[in-house]
Amino acid sequence: MDLVDLIWHLAGFVAPALFLAVGLALGARLFWRSGTPALARQIGLNFAVGLGVLMLGLALT
């Protein structure tokens, strides 16, 4: 596997966590207008947790 393939594999692995983090943060803005943290912070936290879950699932399988 060359470097380009490695980058595409990593991007494909990380993409679900990123898209879900953005979707969850925007959905929270829709339903709860007050009391939500800053959008970038919420996306970052959701992305970190989602990526951690993906990595744990990969390690367990």
C-alpha positions, 0 to 999 in steps of 0.5 A, a space after each residue: 500500500 502506498 501513501 495515497 492509499 493509506 491516506 484514503 483508508 484513514 480518511 474513510 475510517 475517520 469520515 463517519 465520526 466527522 460527519 456524525 459529529 457535525 450532524 449531532 452538533 447541528 441537531 442539538 442547535 435545532 432542538 436546544 437553543 439555550 445552554 449548548 456549548 460553542 459549535 466548534 467545541 461540541 463538534 470537537 468533543 463529538 468527533 473525539 468520542 466518535 473516533 475513540 469508539 471507532 478505534 475501540 471497535 477496530 481493536 476489539 474485532 
